[in-house]
């Protein structure tokens, strides 16, 4: 089987490409990516074929989809804050781009998996979030992800296109970049801790998230592709863990064996308060698969960060903030 991954040089995409290429049933893996947030280096040392280009280019899409048996569509402008800064750009890539990918798939009835987001639940406060709840996006990003999954399902109903829309929750793990304004919380925290800086918490830190290790996400998607799993509704891709941002900081302090200091800023516009997946549909479709536990996933992620040259001086967990003889060395210190 040959597989195309749009956004294949990005964080989740590159982890997925690496998972797919390791499977005996998979021949070629092609990553289509414009490298706007992804990087060719994420695929270095693999047999994954990188095609540099945009999902907005219909001719290019036509060419790359023609050579594959399945498509995983991950290319997007991810991030709520980026969509607040430029809603049209998010719409163009996330909504219009998805329709272009779907059109290329429709011509050959090519199986498609697409990435939606837990952000589509938005202001709906019920927990855990199950797929039959209403959707109330709080940001242009969330609206564009609702468009992504809605189009995929509509192409299934209208044209019989086989596909699956996954709602990712907070995915973390190796290859997820830190150190920029739109960085996700796990890499931001690890980066700050390794640089002996305070960790920025937006709001009181009691907001909760369902963190999913990227290796878990890659295995579920690979399984979906290999079995061409379909579903008439979107499927949450998370296993129902509910961890507050303060608890996350605590877990990281323990994993990294560093003292961590927090600094609070105002809550961010468009962020949801609580998030936790109902994983019933996922478990029903992928009965053999289980999730990598948070502690293990964080430990793998920290190991990856420490392997990067820019953190070389902090490989062994030493830090000016860390006093190895102190009983508080492993506990986050809450700055007011
Ligand atoms: P990412 O930024 O690392 O990956 C997106 C990739 O798409 C990048 O490699 C980027 O260069 C590429 N891209 C952007 N515009 C493109 C275009 N026009 N043509 C071709 N490639 C383009 O982010 P990620 O976290 O890996 O996200 C992957 C997908 O998962 C996205 O669709 C995102 O919305 C979704 N998602 C991610 C999370 C998460 O926690 N990371 C949560 C919910 C949903």
Boltz pocket constraint, residues with backbone or C-beta under 6 A from the ligand:
constraints:
  - pocket:
      binder: B
      contacts: [[A, 6], [A, 7], [A, 8], [A, 9], [A, 10], [A, 11], [A, 12], [A, 13], [A, 32], [A, 33], [A, 34], [A, 35], [A, 36], [A, 37], [A, 38], [A, 39], [A, 53], [A, 54], [A, 55], [A, 56], [A, 73], [A, 74], [A, 75], [A, 76], [A, 77], [A, 78], [A, 79], [A, 93], [A, 97], [A, 115], [A, 116], [A, 117], [A, 118], [A, 145], [A, 167], [A, 168], [A, 169], [A, 170], [A, 171], [A, 172], [A, 184]]
      max_distance: 6.0
